Amino acid sequence: MDHINDRATMQHHFDQILNKNYANFETKRRYSYGNNAIKTYVIESHIFNEQVSRDYLLNSILQRAKEVDSESTLRETKDENLISLSTVAADYFIDITSKRYVVLHTAEPTKVTDPFINKFQNAKGFDSLWLPVPLLLETVSLGRFWGMGVTYQDSIEESIIDTGDDLLEDVHDINLSAKRHFAQQFFSLLMTSELKYMMGVSRLSVLRESEERKDNNKFIIDDIKYNGKITAKGNSYEKHSRIVYELVKLYSEVIEKLETYGISFEEGRLAGNPITINFSRTVSPQKLINIIFTGEEPFRLWGVEDEIGPNQFRVYAVDMHHGNSGNKLTFEITENYMRISMPKYSCANTLLRLFSNINHYVDAMAALEVLDYELKVDLSRAGLGQYLGQYDVQNT
């Protein structure tokens, strides 16, 4: 990979891989073993303030990579924002145009790249993107709806059954995938059923085609996962990179918006606003606390509760993953909502991680709101209302 020394060469390299894969697909009507898809991973860096130098960020990336794979090396290219990362098993190209959102591109096998990235971002200083269901649905605006995946495990209703000989977990879960027209029907069916609270959309596929006639055979289908992994199939890397750019922009605007509501005392007055996650169904506060504040995956929050009223609790918690700049978060929890007070200068990545995992383990239809802003499953805003006929898409 040493011959790839700038963005143009990298794009040409990935275009060749995409076109080879697509030609193989057109012949066999399936993607053959060994034809690895292009994959992009977006990692949020918590080493992102303006005073952080480029060298410090690169040293942090290299140090973390070496902790995962001791043979990791970084190589500069002619573009100061494009870095090549090589490990024993794979090569990656890292875009550090944004200090806060580090983007890694690769065409290596998923069985190699997923474990590396998961270990890389599972450390203080880095985390994955977290796209809660409402935000993931908004990525439809990046192209045309092409498919979706749903994963949900009802941790609130999960129980242990004594079978006499042993103990068995009674797990309520969903793991489904659908494409194109089937996806639209599947989506409509679930969203108009009593099971919509289990509609934990974990992946959305979008198709982006060329608008210009001279380029009308160029397209990309991107599978966007709620953890910031984007898998590309098609024949245009340029369209894939554009979707990645727009996804990062969409996500960063939400993060920046939420961070403006941080709580502080200014000139003797309280400034900022608490953020509320409203549940679409009644939830046991005690069970919710037992699930979320353990310090373990996937929530990574730790806290101890105080009962402040009937079925009402307050929890002072810390983020066990990246510490949230040393700030503690205060939670008020009832059967119907969770209210979070986030100190000023905190990282809103903690909030989106919490909200995303609530969508996949507690309530897929939960909504986040604060003052003049909200994140909820609004299918008309996501461009999907057309698939639901007479269903009231504004009040999901």
ROTIFI-532516 format. One line per 3 residues: their letters; for each residue x, y, z of N, C-alpha, C. Coordinates in steps of 0.001 Angstrom, whole numbers. Layout:
BEGIN
a = X:Y:Z:X:Y:Z:X:Y:Z | ...
This chain:
BEGIN
mdh = 820:-1212:0:0:0:0:858:1269:0 | 2166:1107:-64:3056:2271:-10:2880:3192:-1212 | 2329:2663:-2317:2164:3491:-3506:1014:4472:-3372
ind = 153:4295:-2377:-976:5207:-2167:-498:6348:-1280 | -379:7512:-1903:260:8624:-1219:-581:9893:-1200 | -1809:9815:-1700:-2710:10965:-1653:-4148:10466:-1826
rat = -5103:11372:-1704:-6513:10989:-1763:-6928:10468:-3146 | -6384:11073:-4183:-6742:10652:-5537:-6335:9203:-5778 | -5132:8848:-5345:-4661:7473:-5514:-5469:6510:-4652
mqh = -5813:6945:-3439:-6634:6105:-2565:-8004:5873:-3187 | -8609:6931:-3730:-9917:6778:-4356:-9845:5831:-5547 | -8812:5948:-6351:-8640:5056:-7506:-8503:3609:-7033
hfd = -7743:3402:-5973:-7540:2062:-5425:-8866:1451:-4961 | -9644:2225:-4213:-10924:1717:-3714:-11952:1569:-4831 | -11886:2451:-5839:-12781:2306:-6996:-12525:989:-7725
qil = -11273:637:-7857:-10930:-629:-8508:-11519:-1815:-7747 | -11410:-1781:-6426:-11949:-2873:-5605:-13466:-2940:-5735 | -14125:-1790:-5646:-15583:-1752:-5772:-16037:-2298:-7117
nkn = -15379:-1860:-8184:-15785:-2283:-9524:-15512:-3762:-9764 | -14420:-4266:-9221:-14138:-5701:-9329:-15204:-6507:-8593 | -15557:-6056:-7388:-16597:-6745:-6620:-17930:-6710:-7338
yan = -18255:-5548:-7922:-19549:-5412:-8581:-19608:-6236:-9861 | -18506:-6285:-10614:-18458:-7110:-11828:-18661:-8582:-11469 | -18060:-8988:-10366:-18225:-10359:-9898:-19668:-10629:-9505
fet = -20289:-9633:-8875:-21693:-9772:-8475:-22607:-9876:-9693 | -22346:-9050:-10703:-23181:-9077:-11909:-23108:-10424:-12605 | -21962:-11076:-12515:-21783:-12382:-13164:-22437:-13498:-12363
krr = -22224:-13498:-11056:-22675:-14609:-10219:-23922:-14298:-9403 | -24365:-13007:-9433:-25523:-12553:-8676:-25330:-12717:-7169 | -24091:-12728:-6766:-23782:-12748:-5331:-22341:-12297:-5162
ysy = -22020:-11809:-3963:-20653:-11405:-3670:-19869:-12623:-3203 | -18810:-12951:-3939:-18058:-14165:-3671:-17118:-13998:-2482 | -16768:-15123:-1895:-15819:-15142:-783:-14478:-14571:-1257
gnn = -13896:-13713:-455:-12613:-13116:-807:-12744:-11754:-1448 | -13946:-11391:-1891:-14179:-10061:-2440:-14675:-9158:-1312 | -13735:-8582:-605:-14074:-7817:587:-14684:-6467:233
aik = -15748:-6114:945:-16391:-4826:736:-15528:-3705:1318 | -15704:-2506:780:-15061:-1332:1367:-15788:-1011:2667 | -15013:-766:3711:-15600:-459:5023:-14997:832:5563
tyv = -15848:1643:6165:-15406:2871:6815:-15895:2853:8253 | -15001:3178:9170:-15331:3249:10590:-15111:4691:11056 | -16124:5263:11688:-15985:6611:12240:-15834:6481:13747
ies = -14742:7016:14261:-14437:6936:15694:-14418:8348:16265 | -15118:8530:17370:-15106:9841:18009:-13924:9922:18964 | -13110:10940:18760:-11957:11153:19626:-12318:12170:20700
hif = -11917:11882:21920:-12141:12839:23004:-10897:13694:23240 | -9985:13636:22280:-8789:14490:22304:-9004:15531:21215 | -9995:16402:21403:-10454:17164:20255:-10433:18677:20419
neq = -9962:19211:21544:-10009:20666:21656:-8994:21313:20705 | -9219:22557:20428:-8437:23251:19401:-6955:23338:19744 | -6612:23226:21026:-5207:23334:21425:-4415:22055:21140
vsr = -5126:20963:20874:-4438:19699:20618:-3750:19759:19261 | -2470:19440:19262:-1709:19500:18016:-1935:18241:17188 | -1613:18341:15921:-1715:17191:15020:-809:16068:15501
dyl = 395:16405:15914:1346:15383:16372:822:14651:17599 | 182:15386:18514:-346:14754:19714:-1453:13767:19359 | -2333:14185:18429:-3412:13302:18008:-2855:12048:17343
lns = -1868:12219:16453:-1278:11065:15768:-569:10145:16753 | 134:10720:17707:808:9894:18713:-204:9103:19538 | -1341:9729:19833:-2389:9044:20593:-2972:7889:19794
ilq = -3185:8120:18485:-3702:7067:17611:-2716:5906:17521 | -1435:6245:17319:-420:5198:17193:-267:4427:18500 | -249:5133:19609:-116:4463:20912:-1262:3485:21131
rak = -2492:3930:20800:-3646:3053:20989:-3579:1865:20034 | -3183:2114:18783:-3073:1024:17815:-2059:-12:18270 | -949:448:18846:82:-479:19327:-399:-1288:20529
evd = -1298:-714:21314:-1862:-1468:22437:-2720:-2622:21931 | -3313:-2437:20758:-4128:-3500:20157:-3250:-4457:19363 | -2317:-3898:18589:-1400:-4687:17762:-29:-4029:17856
ses = 890:-4660:18545:2197:-4062:18837:3017:-3746:17596 | 2655:-4347:16444:3398:-4113:15210:2832:-2961:14387 | 1868:-2238:14935:1222:-1148:14196:2208:-38:13864
tlr = 2063:520:12659:2902:1648:12231:2040:2672:11509 | 2456:3942:11602:1812:5017:10855:2753:5523:9777 | 2186:5890:8629:2979:6450:7531:2295:7714:7027
etk = 3063:8773:6885:2529:10024:6347:2294:9895:4846 | 1355:10695:4319:1165:10811:2875:1384:12271:2486 | 1208:12584:1218:1367:13971:767:268:14878:1318
den = -846:14271:1696:-1953:15008:2303:-1782:14945:3814 | -1629:16087:4467:-1347:16084:5903:-2499:15523:6728 | -3685:15446:6146:-4832:14904:6870:-5148:13458:6513
lis = -4303:12826:5708:-4488:11424:5337:-3284:10617:5794 | -3520:9671:6680:-2452:8873:7275:-2707:7400:6979 | -1643:6662:6720:-1760:5225:6502:-1390:4490:7793
lst = -2267:3591:8220:-2024:2766:9404:-1912:1314:8969 | -817:677:9325:-617:-732:8993:-474:-1550:10259 | -1197:-2665:10308:-1045:-3631:11387:-548:-4934:10769
vaa = -344:-5953:11581:102:-7237:11051:-910:-7797:10061 | -2210:-7578:10334:-3248:-8238:9539:-3946:-7352:8528 | -3799:-6015:8637:-4608:-5155:7777:-3977:-3782:7596
dyf = -4446:-3096:6539:-4047:-1720:6265:-5281:-829:6306 | -5105:376:6844:-6185:1343:6942:-5672:2703:6469 | -6592:3525:5978:-6274:4919:5686:-7112:5781:6621
idi = -6445:6657:7362:-7103:7448:8396:-7212:8903:7949 | -8424:9406:7951:-8686:10807:7640:-8824:11566:8953 | -7918:12505:9197:-7955:13282:10435:-8291:14740:10141
tsk = -9064:14977:9069:-9495:16337:8758:-10195:16956:9955 | -11029:16149:10619:-11645:16564:11877:-10889:15897:13016 | -10419:16681:13964:-9716:16098:15104:-10655:15272:15970
ryv = -11930:15626:15940:-12883:14953:16827:-13424:13659:16225 | -13565:13616:14903:-14134:12442:14253:-13102:11838:13303 | -12433:10809:13790:-11382:10137:13034:-12036:9069:12152
vlh = -11734:9101:10856:-12390:8221:9891:-11368:7243:9318 | -11641:5938:9447:-10742:4904:8936:-11399:4174:7773 | -10682:4077:6637:-11155:3362:5459:-10294:2118:5252
tae = -10926:1034:4848:-10175:-196:4597:-10949:-1120:3667 | -10226:-2029:3024:-10855:-3066:2197:-10451:-4446:2689 | -10014:-4516:3931:-9584:-5781:4510:-10802:-6577:5003
ptk = -10640:-7875:5297:-11768:-8703:5738:-12377:-8211:7053 | -13684:-8295:7136:-14404:-7874:8335:-13937:-8646:9568 | -13623:-9927:9396:-13194:-10740:10541:-11896:-10218:11148
vtd = -11166:-9408:10385:-9931:-8797:10885:-10193:-7385:11389 | -10938:-6596:10602:-11090:-5176:10917:-12035:-4918:12090 | -13141:-5652:12165:-14089:-5414:13263:-13448:-5608:14639
pfi = -12743:-6724:14879:-12104:-6895:16203:-11077:-5804:16503 | -10312:-5408:15484:-9301:-4362:15711:-9965:-3052:16103 | -10967:-2633:15319:-11640:-1364:15594:-12338:-1406:16947
nkf = -12992:-2519:17264:-13695:-2629:18544:-12735:-2463:19716 | -11563:-3068:19613:-10571:-2932:20681:-9973:-1525:20690 | -9738:-972:19500:-9148:363:19389:-10012:1408:20082
qna = -11312:1380:19809:-12182:2429:20335:-12676:2141:21750 | -12386:957:22264:-12806:605:23616:-11731:1010:24616 | -11402:2287:24599:-10372:2805:25497:-10646:4272:25751
kgf = -10129:4775:26865:-10310:6193:27159:-9662:7023:26053 | -10382:8041:25640:-9889:8894:24564:-10587:8639:23250 | -11220:7461:23090:-11900:7128:21839:-13215:6405:22131
dsl = -14145:6534:21210:-15404:5805:21307:-15998:5734:19899 | -16941:4818:19711:-17623:4750:18431:-18644:5875:18341 | -19126:6144:17121:-20314:6964:16982:-21493:6180:17525
wlp = -22493:6890:18022:-23700:6243:18500:-24887:6910:17827 | -25556:6151:16970:-26692:6672:16226:-27980:6067:16781 | -28683:6785:17682:-29962:6270:18169:-30950:6131:17018
vpl = -32007:5386:17226:-32955:5086:16149:-33429:6339:15414 | -33858:7417:16098:-34326:8588:15353:-33255:9186:14439 | -32015:9214:14921:-30936:9793:14127:-30547:8867:12979
lle = -30540:7554:13225:-30229:6600:12163:-31269:6685:11045 | -32537:6849:11402:-33577:6982:10383:-33386:8238:9537 | -32802:9268:10114:-32570:10499:9356:-31506:10323:8271
tvs = -30707:9269:8352:-29695:9053:7318:-30325:8658:5985 | -31629:8397:5974:-32324:8183:4700:-32120:9388:3788 | -31958:10561:4371:-31771:11778:3586:-30458:11770:2802
lgr = -29560:10840:3128:-28266:10776:2437:-28360:10031:1111 | -29502:9410:850:-29672:8661:-391:-31117:8250:-548 | -31342:7028:-986:-32685:6478:-1132:-32802:5219:-282
fwg = -33911:5093:435:-34116:3949:1325:-33947:2633:565 | -33065:1759:1081:-32745:524:361:-32870:-728:1226 | -32871:-573:2515:-32980:-1735:3388:-32725:-1357:4831
mgv = -32928:-2332:5716:-32734:-2051:7129:-32514:-3335:7914 | -31960:-3178:9095:-31815:-4281:10029:-32319:-3841:11389 | -32902:-4762:12133:-33444:-4466:13456:-32864:-5450:14463
tyq = -32322:-4936:15545:-31883:-5781:16659:-32443:-5195:17942 | -32998:-6047:18777:-33582:-5580:20029:-33606:-6732:21029 | -33199:-6429:22246:-33287:-7392:23347:-33947:-6705:24528
dsi = -35087:-7195:24923:-35864:-6552:25980:-35283:-6895:27349 | -34351:-6070:27791:-33678:-6331:29069:-34591:-6074:30259 | -35610:-5263:30078:-36547:-4992:31174:-37385:-6227:31486
ees = -37840:-6915:30440:-38718:-8071:30619:-37957:-9382:30737 | -36652:-9336:30516:-35843:-10554:30586:-35903:-11151:31987 | -36009:-12449:32051:-36114:-13107:33360:-35357:-14433:33352
iid = -35188:-14999:34518:-34519:-16283:34666:-35563:-17342:35031 | -35598:-18410:34271:-36575:-19482:34500:-35880:-20673:35145 | -36464:-21166:36220:-35947:-22368:36876:-36614:-23576:36215
tgd = -35833:-24334:35441:-36386:-25493:34735:-36306:-26766:35555 | -35813:-26667:36781:-35670:-27861:37629:-34248:-28354:37626 | -33683:-28530:36433:-32301:-29017:36331:-31298:-27874:36262
dll = -31720:-26783:35646:-30802:-25652:35510:-31611:-24369:35348 | -30882:-23296:35203:-31506:-21994:35023:-31376:-21588:33560 | -32441:-21013:33018:-32483:-20640:31613:-32933:-19197:31486
edv = -32206:-18424:30688:-32608:-17044:30438:-33793:-17027:29480 | -34831:-16287:29845:-35982:-16084:28957:-35790:-14722:28298 | -35202:-14720:27116:-34818:-13480:26449:-35828:-13119:25370
hdi = -36355:-11892:25447:-37254:-11382:24427:-36407:-10583:23445 | -36204:-11103:22249:-35351:-10353:21336:-35808:-10477:19884 | -35262:-9561:19058:-35527:-9519:17622:-34202:-9332:16912
nls = -34003:-10061:15829:-32838:-9885:14973:-33287:-10151:13546 | -33574:-9074:12807:-34172:-9199:11482:-33461:-8304:10484 | -33550:-8695:9218:-32970:-7900:8140:-33880:-7973:6926
akr = -34034:-6858:6220:-34894:-6829:5032:-34334:-5821:4036 | -34585:-6077:2743:-34078:-5214:1686:-35204:-4711:798 | -34994:-3538:264:-35834:-2914:-745:-37321:-2964:-410
hfa = -38156:-3491:-1311:-39598:-3438:-1119:-40033:-4228:109 | -39363:-5342:367:-39680:-6106:1566:-39389:-5281:2816 | -38322:-4489:2763:-37966:-3657:3906:-39055:-2632:4179
qqf = -39614:-2067:3119:-40665:-1064:3290:-41910:-1691:3918 | -42299:-2881:3445:-43464:-3566:4001:-43210:-3997:5444 | -42019:-4502:5677:-41613:-4947:7008:-41635:-3779:7987
fsl = -41101:-2665:7543:-41051:-1452:8348:-42466:-995:8702 | -43334:-953:7701:-44715:-528:7904:-45440:-1449:8876 | -45244:-2758:8719:-45916:-3735:9570:-45542:-3548:11035
lmt = -44251:-3432:11307:-43812:-3288:12691:-44224:-1950:13289 | -44135:-878:12493:-44422:452:13022:-45901:671:13303 | -46767:-151:12737:-48196:-26:13002:-48689:-1107:13965
sel = -47757:-1805:14598:-48125:-2875:15526:-47835:-2462:16963 | -48299:-3268:17898:-48032:-3016:19310:-46576:-3293:19659 | -45839:-3881:18736:-44438:-4222:18986:-43477:-3126:18524
kym = -44010:-1951:18195:-43125:-915:17672:-42043:-497:18672 | -42300:-696:19979:-41264:-362:20964:-40050:-1278:20839 | -40187:-2381:20064:-39065:-3289:19820:-38396:-3019:18472
mgv = -38774:-1929:17814:-38277:-1598:16481:-36905:-932:16593 | -35938:-1671:17128:-34596:-1125:17337:-33779:-1149:16059 | -34007:-173:15196:-33289:-125:13915:-31794:16:14188
srl = -31035:-976:13751:-29593:-984:14012:-28776:-728:12751 | -29433:-833:11598:-28736:-625:10315:-29724:-85:9300 | -29280:902:8549:-30097:1446:7470:-29253:1470:6203
svl = -29808:962:5120:-29099:955:3836:-29651:2063:2947 | -28757:2833:2364:-29171:3903:1459:-28466:3740:121 | -29195:4045:-934:-28660:4001:-2294:-28450:5431:-2776
res = -27257:5716:-3267:-27008:7015:-3896:-26592:6779:-5339 | -27356:7384:-6243:-27102:7245:-7669:-26653:8574:-8249 | -26159:8519:-9491:-25740:9737:-10175:-26944:10469:-10727
eer = -26911:11781:-10672:-27969:12592:-11247:-27649:12990:-12683 | -26360:13046:-13001:-25957:13452:-14336:-26032:12276:-15307 | -26537:12518:-16507:-26710:11449:-17491:-25391:10798:-17885
kdn = -24346:11609:-18015:-23050:11075:-18442:-22461:10129:-17411 | -23012:10173:-16214:-22481:9356:-15117:-23578:8485:-14514 | -24567:8112:-15359:-25774:7500:-14810:-25605:6054:-14376
nkf = -24437:5468:-14575:-24234:4089:-14124:-23437:4029:-12827 | -23166:5173:-12227:-22394:5220:-10992:-23334:5231:-9784 | -23047:4381:-8818:-23902:4315:-7641:-23137:3690:-6476
iid = -23710:3858:-5304:-23185:3182:-4115:-24354:2821:-3207 | -24285:1662:-2594:-25228:1274:-1547:-24435:1174:-253 | -24767:2043:697:-24061:2073:1978:-24944:1523:3087
dik = -24419:528:3799:-25067:28:5009:-24499:816:6189 | -25339:1602:6832:-24910:2446:7944:-25373:1813:9247 | -24428:1400:10082:-24774:788:11361:-24799:1842:12465
yng = -25536:1537:13526:-25712:2521:14589:-24436:2769:15384 | -23385:1987:15140:-22114:2194:15838:-21068:2890:14973 | -21494:3468:13839:-20569:4252:13028:-19790:3479:11995
kit = -20175:2241:11720:-19539:1461:10657:-20381:1580:9384 | -19725:1885:8257:-20417:2014:6980:-19775:1058:5985 | -20574:176:5417:-20086:-806:4451:-20618:-449:3077
akg = -19718:-382:2077:-20077:104:746:-20050:-1008:-294 | -21090:-1037:-1130:-21145:-1916:-2302:-21678:-1096:-3463 | -21041:-1252:-4605:-21426:-476:-5773:-20213:-246:-6643
nsy = -20134:911:-7289:-18985:1159:-8167:-18465:2589:-8093 | -18788:3314:-7026:-18322:4690:-6906:-17864:4995:-5491 | -16561:5023:-5290:-16030:5355:-3970:-16303:6818:-3628
ekh = -16327:7668:-4648:-16578:9088:-4401:-17942:9293:-3746 | -18940:8548:-4195:-20279:8666:-3605:-20283:8122:-2173 | -19531:7066:-1943:-19412:6533:-576:-18767:7567:345
sri = -17684:8165:-86:-16985:9124:769:-17850:10347:1043 | -18711:10687:79:-19609:11819:284:-20651:11490:1357 | -21179:10266:1316:-22140:9845:2344:-21478:9857:3718
vye = -20234:9378:3789:-19515:9377:5073:-19372:10798:5601 | -18980:11712:4717:-18820:13117:5116:-20132:13690:5645 | -21223:13424:4937:-22519:13971:5342:-23034:13324:6636
lvk = -22714:12047:6831:-23085:11376:8077:-22359:12003:9257 | -21066:12225:9125:-20287:12843:10205:-20822:14242:10502 | -21164:14974:9462:-21710:16325:9641:-23043:16267:10390
lys = -23925:15335:10000:-25214:15175:10669:-25024:14852:12146 | -24141:13909:12422:-23884:13482:13796:-23260:14617:14621 | -22269:15281:14064:-21557:16322:14805:-22475:17486:15153
evi = -23426:17793:14274:-24364:18883:14559:-25263:18533:15744 | -25659:17263:15851:-26469:16834:16990:-25655:16898:18280 | -24422:16407:18233:-23540:16444:19402:-23343:17882:19876
ekl = -23022:18767:18942:-22773:20165:19307:-24026:20825:19867 | -25183:20485:19305:-26442:21038:19801:-26687:20602:21242 | -26527:19314:21523:-26771:18803:22872:-25799:19411:23883
ety = -24567:19648:23448:-23574:20188:24380:-23849:21639:24760 | -24682:22339:23976:-25015:23720:24338:-25939:23784:25557 | -26529:22624:25936:-27466:22616:27055:-26787:22241:28376
gis = -25459:22148:28385:-24744:21798:29604:-25065:22750:30748 | -25196:22184:31963:-25578:22962:33145:-24361:23642:33767 | -24522:24918:34158:-23437:25632:34835:-24031:26772:35662
fee = -23222:27281:36581:-23587:28489:37330:-22806:29645:36743 | -23519:30635:36252:-22872:31798:35643:-23438:33063:36265 | -22549:33850:36850:-22940:35091:37520:-24027:34843:38565
grl = -23845:33721:39296:-24772:33400:40367:-26089:32819:39917 | -26222:32535:38632:-27479:32006:38107:-27230:30669:37418 | -28241:29818:37476:-28138:28507:36837:-28410:28648:35355
agn = -27486:28146:34530:-27640:28201:33078:-27668:26784:32518 | -28267:26627:31356:-28359:25321:30721:-29720:24680:30962 | -29902:23496:30427:-31182:22796:30548:-30974:21296:30673
pit = -31785:20639:31504:-31710:19170:31561:-32270:18563:30283 | -31826:17358:29971:-32256:16629:28777:-33106:15455:29221 | -34248:15268:28567:-35194:14237:28978:-35328:13162:27918
inf = -35292:11905:28358:-35622:10776:27492:-36979:10261:27945 | -37985:10433:27090:-39346:9991:27388:-39568:8587:26841 | -40139:7710:27647:-40410:6336:27218:-41787:6245:26575
srt = -41913:5346:25610:-43196:5141:24938:-44057:4111:25664 | -43470:3483:26679:-44198:2517:27495:-43724:2671:28931 | -44497:2161:29863:-44120:2239:31278:-42940:1314:31555
vsp = -41942:1842:32246:-40710:1104:32523:-40455:1106:34029 | -40047:-27:34570:-39702:-110:35992:-38403:657:36253 | -38448:1740:37063:-37230:2501:37332:-36122:1657:37968
qkl = -36489:784:38899:-35478:-25:39570:-34801:-986:38607 | -35580:-1608:37734:-34983:-2494:36728:-34083:-1714:35786 | -34518:-515:35418:-33719:313:34524:-32381:678:35156
ini = -32414:1039:36418:-31180:1367:37143:-30251:159:37197 | -30824:-1018:37451:-30014:-2239:37534:-29363:-2595:36198 | -29979:-2170:35107:-29445:-2456:33772:-28371:-1454:33382
ift = -28624:-173:33648:-27788:896:33098:-26545:1185:33930 | -26691:1267:35265:-25617:1829:36090:-24742:750:36721 | -24255:-153:35901:-23381:-1231:36376:-21916:-970:36065
gee = -21651:31:35215:-20293:292:34769:-19860:-598:33625 | -20725:-1500:33201:-20378:-2475:32174:-20936:-2073:30804 | -20528:-2862:29785:-21084:-2692:28453:-22581:-2980:28484
pfr = -23373:-2362:27620:-22961:-1361:26637:-23101:74:27125 | -23723:273:28338:-24006:1643:28776:-22767:2343:29338 | -21925:1591:30064:-20666:2106:30610:-20870:3243:31612
lwg = -21982:3225:32309:-22253:4219:33347:-22277:3518:34705 | -21799:4216:35724:-21834:3664:37079:-22409:4717:38017 | -23316:4287:38887:-23886:5218:39849:-24665:4488:40915
ved = -24991:5218:41966:-25776:4678:43073:-27035:5520:43204 | -28178:4836:43360:-29445:5554:43375:-29888:5951:44778 | -30663:7025:44825:-31396:7439:46018:-32864:7491:45645
eig = -33732:6903:46483:-35169:6975:46219:-35677:8306:46759 | -36258:9115:45893:-36695:10454:46291:-38214:10582:46298 | -38905:9486:45975:-40361:9488:45977:-40851:8123:45531
pnq = -42161:7913:45530:-42700:6628:45080:-42298:6340:43633 | -41524:5279:43455:-41068:4872:42119:-40303:5985:41401 | -39574:6769:42162:-38812:7879:41596:-37431:7895:42243
frv = -36403:7983:41412:-35029:7852:41906:-34144:8955:41339 | -33093:9249:42100:-32032:10130:41594:-30730:9343:41631 | -29962:9459:40547:-28682:8751:40455:-27598:9746:40068
yav = -26510:9761:40827:-25322:10525:40458:-24353:9530:39820 | -24003:9770:38560:-23269:8753:37805:-22036:9321:37116 | -21139:8421:36798:-19942:8777:36029:-19862:7859:34812
dmh = -19239:8378:33768:-19007:7606:32549:-17728:6804:32755 | -17841:5488:32808:-16686:4630:33075:-15799:4460:31856 | -16259:4924:30686:-15464:4730:29475:-14455:5853:29287
hgn = -14931:7082:29157:-13977:8167:28925:-14012:9241:30015 | -14797:8991:31092:-14757:9888:32240:-15549:11168:32075 | -15912:11494:30829:-16669:12722:30528:-16021:13944:31160
sgn = -14726:14082:30901:-13958:15247:31348:-14042:15457:32859 | -14238:14337:33587:-14304:14419:35042:-15647:14863:35578 | -16625:15053:34703:-17938:15539:35120:-18870:14405:35532
klt = -19652:14644:36574:-20684:13703:36986:-22007:14109:36345 | -22805:13122:36014:-24126:13375:35462:-25177:13012:36500 | -26233:13811:36554:-27318:13559:37498:-28543:13076:36728
fei = -29120:11963:37195:-30284:11369:36541:-31473:11382:37496 | -32625:11760:36991:-33891:11566:37694:-34700:10571:36868 | -35137:9496:37507:-35750:8386:36760:-37108:8044:37341
ten = -38103:7981:36463:-39448:7557:36843:-39899:6474:35857 | -41150:6072:35974:-41689:5054:35070:-41820:5569:33641 | -41898:6886:33481:-42226:7453:32177:-41086:8212:31512
ymr = -40080:8569:32286:-39000:9348:31681:-37718:9234:32493 | -36648:9664:31859:-35343:9799:32496:-34849:11211:32178 | -34515:11970:33207:-34047:13340:32997:-32582:13437:33400
ism = -31770:13976:32501:-30323:14017:32722:-29834:15453:32783 | -29095:15770:33838:-28415:17062:33938:-26942:16828:33634 | -26491:17418:32537:-25120:17222:32077:-24338:18521:32289
pky = -23279:18498:33094:-22514:19719:33328:-21927:20303:32045 | -21767:21605:32043:-21149:22283:30905:-19755:21715:30653 | -19367:21677:29389:-18092:21129:28913:-18055:19597:28974
sca = -19209:18975:29195:-19274:17515:29102:-19356:17109:27636 | -19084:15830:27383:-19157:15300:26031:-20511:14634:25826 | -21242:15063:24811:-22581:14527:24553:-22551:13125:23962
ntl = -21365:12618:23660:-21245:11229:23226:-21849:10289:24270 | -21698:10635:25547:-22281:9836:26631:-23792:9751:26488 | -24424:10872:26148:-25880:10904:25993:-26344:10032:24835
lrl = -25665:10129:23694:-26096:9360:22527:-25805:7871:22714 | -24755:7532:23446:-24524:6125:23771:-25660:5594:24647 | -26035:6376:25662:-27145:6003:26530:-28434:5851:25733
fsn = -28761:6850:24929:-30008:6854:24169:-30046:5702:23159 | -28937:5472:22462:-28868:4386:21479:-29130:3036:22127 | -28517:2806:23264:-28671:1503:23909:-30028:1349:24585
inh = -30622:2443:25029:-32012:2378:25476:-32895:1921:24317 | -32622:2431:23103:-33378:2023:21918:-33275:537:21635 | -32153:-82:21995:-31930:-1488:21645:-32147:-2458:22805
yvd = -32321:-1927:24017:-32494:-2812:25166:-33709:-2482:26027 | -34301:-1314:25817:-35398:-893:26686:-36625:-456:25890 | -36453:511:24997:-37593:1104:24297:-37115:1759:23007
ama = -37399:1116:21876:-36952:1630:20575:-37648:2927:20198 | -38796:3197:20786:-39555:4403:20462:-39358:5526:21472 | -38412:5375:22374:-38107:6451:23310:-37696:7700:22532
ale = -37990:8856:23107:-37683:10131:22449:-36859:11007:23375 | -35909:11748:22800:-35074:12665:23569:-35527:14089:23273 | -35683:14872:24333:-36083:16263:24115:-35429:17171:25141
vld = -35207:18412:24709:-34651:19425:25588:-35037:20787:25016 | -35721:21576:25818:-36091:22935:25448:-36681:22997:24036 | -35912:23478:23045:-36421:23670:21694:-35889:22634:20701
yel = -35474:21484:21215:-34878:20471:20335:-35363:19091:20762 | -35533:18190:19771:-35929:16827:20100:-35382:15842:19070 | -35195:14613:19538:-34855:13484:18683:-35907:12422:18933
kvd = -36794:12227:17969:-37825:11207:18112:-38049:10542:16766 | -38733:9424:16781:-39013:8706:15540:-40120:9448:14808 | -39691:10387:13969:-40601:11159:13129:-40363:10698:11693
lsr = -41220:9831:11205:-40983:9184:9917:-41124:10138:8745 | -41898:11190:8916:-42008:12159:7832:-40694:12915:7674 | -40055:13254:8809:-38769:13947:8747:-37691:13020:8191
agl = -37826:11717:8474:-36857:10743:7972:-37133:10365:6519 | -38231:10877:5954:-38548:10577:4570:-39168:9212:4369 | -39685:8604:5441:-40239:7255:5345:-41748:7220:5566
gqy = -42361:8370:5802:-43784:8400:6063:-44608:7845:4920 | -44103:7943:3680:-44835:7464:2509:-45097:5974:2559 | -44342:5226:3364:-44497:3775:3399:-45547:3315:4414
lgq = -46121:4265:5134:-46995:3866:6215:-48466:4190:5971 | -48823:4539:4757:-50226:4749:4410:-50875:5781:5303 | -51948:5379:5987:-52709:6304:6816:-52166:6412:8234
ydv = -51042:5742:8495:-50509:5772:9861:-50075:7176:10235 | -50341:7580:11447:-49998:8921:11911:-48515:8991:12216 | -47742:9435:11224:-46287:9407:11377:-45775:10478:12323
qnt = -46581:11431:12663:-46104:12490:13558:-46173:12079:15022 | -46916:11041:15323:-47126:10683:16728:-46755:9235:17000 | -45553:8844:16582:-45090:7496:16811:-44524:7367:18208
